[in-house]
Amino acid sequence: MSNVDKMCLRLLVICFLPMIAAVPIAMAVSAFNDAFVRMGALPMSPDLPWLITLVAAAACVILFAVQAARIWRWKEGRSLSCPNCGCLLGGIREGRWGPHRKCLGCRNNHAERSL
Ligand SMILES: [Zn+2]
Protein backbone atom coordinates (compact mmCIF):
# COMPACT_ATOMS: atom_id res chain seq x y z
CA MET A 1 0.00 0.00 0.00
CA SER A 2 1.56 3.27 -1.09
CA ASN A 3 1.55 6.50 0.89
CA VAL A 4 -1.04 7.99 -1.48
CA ASP A 5 -3.34 5.02 -0.81
CA LYS A 6 -2.90 5.49 2.94
CA MET A 7 -3.63 9.21 2.58
CA CYS A 8 -6.84 8.60 0.64
CA LEU A 9 -7.91 5.90 3.09
CA ARG A 10 -7.32 8.21 6.07
CA LEU A 11 -9.30 10.98 4.40
CA LEU A 12 -12.23 8.77 3.41
CA VAL A 13 -12.55 6.74 6.63
CA ILE A 14 -13.65 9.95 8.36
CA CYS A 15 -16.68 10.06 6.04
CA PHE A 16 -18.15 6.92 7.62
CA LEU A 17 -17.90 8.10 11.23
CA PRO A 18 -21.36 9.76 11.38
CA MET A 19 -23.01 6.57 10.14
CA ILE A 20 -20.98 4.39 12.53
CA ALA A 21 -22.20 6.55 15.40
CA ALA A 22 -25.78 6.95 14.16
CA VAL A 23 -26.71 3.32 13.47
CA PRO A 24 -26.40 2.13 17.11
CA ILE A 25 -28.18 5.28 18.30
CA ALA A 26 -31.03 4.70 15.85
CA MET A 27 -31.24 1.05 16.89
CA ALA A 28 -31.37 2.04 20.57
CA VAL A 29 -34.07 4.64 19.91
CA SER A 30 -36.06 2.06 17.97
CA ALA A 31 -35.69 -0.50 20.78
CA PHE A 32 -36.80 2.06 23.42
CA ASN A 33 -39.73 3.02 21.21
CA ASP A 34 -40.78 -0.63 20.87
CA ALA A 35 -40.40 -1.16 24.63
CA PHE A 36 -42.59 1.87 25.39
CA VAL A 37 -45.25 0.60 22.97
CA ARG A 38 -45.19 -2.85 24.60
CA MET A 39 -45.66 -1.24 28.03
CA GLY A 40 -48.76 0.52 26.72
CA ALA A 41 -47.37 4.03 26.47
CA LEU A 42 -47.71 6.21 23.43
CA PRO A 43 -44.83 5.83 20.96
CA MET A 44 -42.32 8.70 20.94
CA SER A 45 -41.92 9.10 17.23
CA PRO A 46 -41.84 6.14 14.87
CA ASP A 47 -39.84 8.10 12.29
CA LEU A 48 -37.07 9.20 14.68
CA PRO A 49 -34.66 6.30 13.90
CA TRP A 50 -35.02 6.94 10.18
CA LEU A 51 -34.53 10.66 10.72
CA ILE A 52 -31.31 10.01 12.69
CA THR A 53 -30.06 7.71 9.94
CA LEU A 54 -30.99 10.22 7.26
CA VAL A 55 -29.14 13.07 9.01
CA ALA A 56 -26.09 10.83 9.46
CA ALA A 57 -26.18 9.87 5.78
CA ALA A 58 -26.34 13.55 4.83
CA ALA A 59 -23.36 14.25 7.11
CA CYS A 60 -21.48 11.39 5.42
CA VAL A 61 -22.18 12.88 1.98
CA ILE A 62 -21.06 16.35 3.11
CA LEU A 63 -17.87 14.96 4.67
CA PHE A 64 -17.18 12.98 1.50
CA ALA A 65 -17.56 16.13 -0.59
CA VAL A 66 -15.16 18.04 1.68
CA GLN A 67 -12.55 15.26 1.62
CA ALA A 68 -12.91 14.80 -2.14
CA ALA A 69 -12.36 18.55 -2.57
CA ARG A 70 -9.22 18.30 -0.42
CA ILE A 71 -7.90 15.45 -2.61
CA TRP A 72 -8.82 17.36 -5.77
CA ARG A 73 -7.00 20.50 -4.55
CA TRP A 74 -3.98 18.35 -3.69
CA LYS A 75 -3.99 16.78 -7.17
CA GLU A 76 -4.17 20.27 -8.69
CA GLY A 77 -1.14 21.31 -6.63
CA ARG A 78 -3.04 24.00 -4.72
CA SER A 79 -2.42 22.65 -1.22
CA LEU A 80 0.69 21.96 0.81
CA SER A 81 2.48 18.71 0.06
CA CYS A 82 4.88 16.65 2.13
CA PRO A 83 8.51 17.27 1.16
CA ASN A 84 9.30 13.56 1.72
CA CYS A 85 6.48 11.69 -0.03
CA GLY A 86 4.41 14.40 -1.75
CA CYS A 87 1.16 13.57 0.06
CA LEU A 88 -1.29 16.08 1.49
CA LEU A 89 -0.42 17.75 4.79
CA GLY A 90 -2.93 18.06 7.61
CA GLY A 91 -3.88 21.14 9.58
CA ILE A 92 -1.54 23.17 11.75
CA ARG A 93 -0.93 21.71 15.22
CA GLU A 94 0.96 23.16 18.12
CA GLY A 95 3.80 20.99 19.28
CA ARG A 96 6.83 21.02 21.52
CA TRP A 97 8.97 22.68 18.84
CA GLY A 98 6.35 25.05 17.50
CA PRO A 99 3.61 24.77 14.91
CA HIS A 100 3.80 21.80 12.58
CA ARG A 101 1.74 19.81 10.09
CA LYS A 102 1.40 16.03 9.95
CA CYS A 103 1.66 14.26 6.62
CA LEU A 104 -1.42 12.15 5.84
CA GLY A 105 0.73 9.66 3.90
CA CYS A 106 3.94 8.97 5.82
CA ARG A 107 2.69 10.47 9.17
CA ASN A 108 5.88 12.53 9.64
CA ASN A 109 5.67 15.94 11.27
CA HIS A 110 6.92 18.93 9.29
CA ALA A 111 7.65 22.28 10.93
CA GLU A 112 5.45 25.09 9.63
CA ARG A 113 8.43 27.44 9.18
CA SER A 114 10.16 24.98 6.78
CA LEU A 115 7.19 24.61 4.40
ZN1 LIG B 1 4.82 12.42 3.82
Boltz pocket constraint, residues with backbone or C-beta under 6 A from the ligand:
constraints:
  - pocket:
      binder: B
      contacts: [[A, 82], [A, 83], [A, 84], [A, 85], [A, 86], [A, 87], [A, 103], [A, 104], [A, 105], [A, 106], [A, 107], [A, 108]]
      max_distance: 6.0
